[in-house]
């Protein structure tokens, strides 16, 4: 799906969320963990992507951490759009 440009919306004041164009295959995914500020996560039950600018829920079935952003909470909290590309 990369590169991928997504419009972001607020998620309970702790993150920004966006719908993905199609579902991700989560077979073989690691055990869900609590999201921390800066984490990029896939919430499997809804099929969306989330960027947390504050620590997320302490536990959530289906919350799969995909990576981490090195950006300040203020930048993530105000983001309205993101473009994700594969690393070289």
QUIBELKA-V138011 format. One record per helix or strand. SS is the DSSP state (hx for helix, st for strand). FROM is the first residue (numbers start at 1). TO is the last residue. Records with the same first field share a line. If there is no record, write none. Layout:
SS: FROM-TO + FROM-TO
//
This chain:
st: 4-7 + 9-11 + 15-19 + 39-43 + 48-52 + 63-68 + 81-84
hx: 73-78
//
